[in-house]
Amino acid sequence: MTDRTVPVLPSRDLDATVAFYGAFGFAVTYRGAEWLILRRGALELEFFPFPDLDPATGSAVCSVRVDDLDGLYQQIAASGVPETADGHPRLHPARIEPWGGRVAFLVDLDGTQLNLIQNA
């Protein structure tokens, strides 16, 4: 097996997390009372319950590097996540960052920011 890291993110409600991420292609690979693992192709996200989390003050961030940023972005948008500057969830369109990478941003139901980064 290849060495790797997997982010572990907070979830106020694991059922809501499954529904949210499932709407754009993530499937449950493990579900327990205290842990959730979702996978979409080679991407994997893990979640732990944090029912008292305030999404407005959440500080979790995760970088997701993909070969098809536009395709992923379109799937997320098609699931109903709005492009807006406020609220949870929300999307921010891709742009070229000062370091040269092309990045879009997804803020999920729990205030976690996912940096959606186009692989070079």
N, C-alpha and C positions, 0 to 999 in steps of 0.2 A: 504494500500500500504506500502511496505517496504521502509524504509529510504534508500537513495542511493545518490551517487554523479555521475555526468556525465561530462566528460571533454568537454570543448568548445575550438576547435582548429581553427587555421587560414586556409583559403583557398584562393588562388589567383584566382581560377575559380571554382565556385560551380559545373558546368557541368563536368569539368575534375575530380573533387573529386568524384562525383557520379560514373563516369565510372571507376575510379581507384579502389575504394573500392567495387564497384559492381562486379568487376571481380573475387573477392574471397568471395562473399556471402553476402555483406551488401546491404540492400534494403532501399529505401527512405521511411520514415514514415512521414516526414513533409518537405515541400519545400516552402520557401518564398523568396522574394528578398533579405532579410537580414539574413536569417537563414536556416540551413539545418540540418535535423536529419536523421541519418542512423542507422539501426539495423541489427544485425546478431545474431539470437537467443536471449540470454539475454544481449549481448553486445550492447551498445549504444554509439555513438559518435555524437557530435554536432559540427557544423562548422559555422563560420561567415566569410563574405567576407573581404579579405585583399589583394586587387589587387596589391599593391606596395611591397608586401613581397618579400624579397630576400631569396630564400631557402638556400643559402650558409651561411647566417648569422642568420637564424631562431634559436630560442632557446626553442620552445615548446616541451614538453616531456609528454608522457602519458603512464601509466602502464595499461596493459590489462592482466588480470589473467584468465586463461582458464584451463579446465580439459584435453584438448587434444592439447597440444602445437605442437606436430608433425603433426597432421592433419591440423591445421591452417597454419603452416609453409609450408606444401606441397601445400595447395591450393594457398597460396600467390605466391610461386615459380612457380606453374603451370600457373598462370596468366601472367607470363613474367617478374616479378620483379627479377632482377639479384642479385646474390651473388657477391658483390664487395665492395671494401673499399671506393670508391669514387662515387659521383654523387647522383642524386635524380630521381627516387626512388632507393632503394637498400635494400638488406637483409643481415643479419649477422647470421650465424648458431648458434644454441643453445649451451650453455656451462654452466658449473656449476660456479656460482659466489662465491666470497669469503665468503659471508654470507650463502651459502649452497643452494640457489635456482637455478633452471635451467631456463635460460633466453635466448631468441633469440631477435633480434632487427630488426625492420622495420623502415626505414626512407622513408616517403611518398614524393609525388610530391612537397610538399611545405617545405620540410626540417624538418617536425615534426618527432621526434623519438618516436616510440611506443615500449615500453619494453614488449615483449610477454613472460609472466611468467607462468610457469607450476604450477597449483594449487597443494598444498601438499596433 
